[in-house]
Amino acid sequence: MSVLILTEAELRRLVPLDLAAVHAAEEAFRALGEGRAIQPPVLALEIAPRNAEVDIKTAYIEGIPQLAIKASSGFFDNPARGLPSLSGFMAVLSAKTGRMEAVLLDNGYLTDLRTAAAGALAARELARPDARIAGVLGTGLQARLQIEALKLVRPLERVLVWGRRAETAQGYADEMSQRLGIPVEIRDTAEAVVREAEIVVSTTPSREPLVQADWLQPGQHLTAMGSDAPYKNEIAPGALARATHFVCDLASQSLALGELGPAVAAGAIAETAQHTELGAIVCGHAAGRTADGDITLCDLTGTGAQDTAIASHALKLAREAKLGQEIEV
């Protein structure tokens, strides 16, 4: 039996952030909405002495020929060592036999890609079609990728950015205005971004809410993707309660790891309430935005189904391009 080994450099060449990646995300959420995905809870390991965390995610999707087991790590003192904070890989198994087909040594690239693609999908389903002004909280990699992905599904004309440090916000604005070909403007506060933007994406690892309920505007869409652990929280509980439609990728994960947990703990939302999942909207089992004046809020914590979908997409492209190294095992 042979196993295909693909490096990060090869995967970056093969799998761009494009509409095909968004389609892969859509297939993952459609499977979740239709009940075709079998997905266990996230295995999350917090390593406090090392300022680090390791997550393992996986899912089986009926209709996709592979399944992925993804291990991703964040060792947040690494930049002081001259190393990236994030790393990881995906093991790809045959969904029919369980035999190993490939190892994707992506160092988190495919995770970054599928996270951005899910943000684009959420905006496509929930943001007003005429939304032109995007706002982003944060200046890191996802702040870049989320806006690039958003531009695939909405005709953006302007981007507003807030960051904790003025110099990084300026660097973001300079880079992204050149990359996107549209103005990217700095705002001094998160509030200024939220009050002005028609679509907002929060991308920070904040442990305290950044977005307050009274900042939200009629017709606005907000995607929160920074909270993926019980100790993270970007959105104030009252903001979830104020939203006309609160949507999450997976309600159980949003309760355990995302923005729903703090809102329930604060009494802003009932734990027993039925919360709409993005997959139900994608496959037509639930409505998203129903009026121009609705405020929509989507919490993305990241699902194993997304990892399986993007891994299968990457493997298909690799085989078509005949890239990677086959090893006999």
Sequence and secondary structure as in RCSB ss.txt:
>XXXX:A:sequence
MSVLILTEAELRRLVPLDLAAVHAAEEAFRALGEGRAIQPPVLALEIAPRNAEVDIKTAYIEGIPQLAIKASSGF
FDNPARGLPSLSGFMAVLSAKTGRMEAVLLDNGYLTDLRTAAAGALAARELARPDARIAGVLGTGLQARLQIEAL
KLVRPLERVLVWGRRAETAQGYADEMSQRLGIPVEIRDTAEAVVREAEIVVSTTPSREPLVQADWLQPGQHLTAM
GSDAPYKNEIAPGALARATHFVCDLASQSLALGELGPAVAAGAIAETAQHTELGAIVCGHAAGRTADGDITLCDL
TGTGAQDTAIASHALKLAREAKLGQEIEV
>XXXX:A:secstr
 EEEEEEHHHHHHH  SSHHHHHHHHHHHHHHHHT EE    EEEEEGGGTEEEEEEEEEETT SEEEEEEEEEE
TTGGGGTS SEEEEEEEEETTT  EEEEEE TTHHHHHHHHHHHHHHHHHHS TT  EEEEE  SHHHHHHHHHH
HHHS   EEEEE SSHHHHHHHHHHHHHHHSS EEE SSHHHHHHH SEEEE    SS  B GGG  TT EEEE 
S  STT   B HHHHHH SEEEES HHHHHHTSSHHHHHHTTSS TTS  EEHHHHHTTSS    STT  EEEE 
   HHHHHHHHHHHHHHHHHHT SEEEE 
